[in-house]
Amino acid sequence: MTYKTVLIVDDDEDIRTVIRMRLERLSYRIIEAGNGNEALQLIRSHLPDVVLLDLQIPQVQGMQILKTLQMDTTFDSIKVIVITGEDQAAKDALQHGAFASLSKPFRPVELVEKIMAASA
């Protein structure tokens, strides 16, 4: 069985922990980043199946990470789900190639549904 890898990118460690615990129960392999630079390094080194990306993170902003992924065909197979509290930011992210968006605060069941759809 091949485990799907999910990169959780959020500067709030508590949020990463809650999401990680939820997804590990579903047999996802989880890696985590607390800022944009770390996220880009992990994307390049691990090529995750799904990136759960908070748009408001330190160093390199989430929208810039999304644009970087769109410019390089190496990352075409990666599905990005953005997390944001702003409707316009979610629309912008979808226009820049995000697979889906989650609005803060999101329900755990909604998170799982989107992750499962992205990793199918």
HELIX and SHEET records of a PDB file:
HELIX    1   1 GLU A   13  GLU A   24  1                                  12    
HELIX    2   2 GLY A   36  HIS A   46  1                                  11    
HELIX    3   3 GLY A   62  GLN A   70  1                                   9    
HELIX    4   4 THR A   73  PHE A   75  5                                   3    
HELIX    5   5 ASP A   87  GLN A   95  1                                   9    
HELIX    6   6 PRO A  108  SER A  119  1                                  12    
SHEET    1   A 5 ARG A  29  ALA A  33  0                                        
SHEET    2   A 5 THR A   5  VAL A   9  1                                        
SHEET    3   A 5 VAL A  50  ASP A  54  1                                        
SHEET    4   A 5 LYS A  79  THR A  84  1                                        
SHEET    5   A 5 ALA A 100  SER A 103  1                                        
END                                                                             
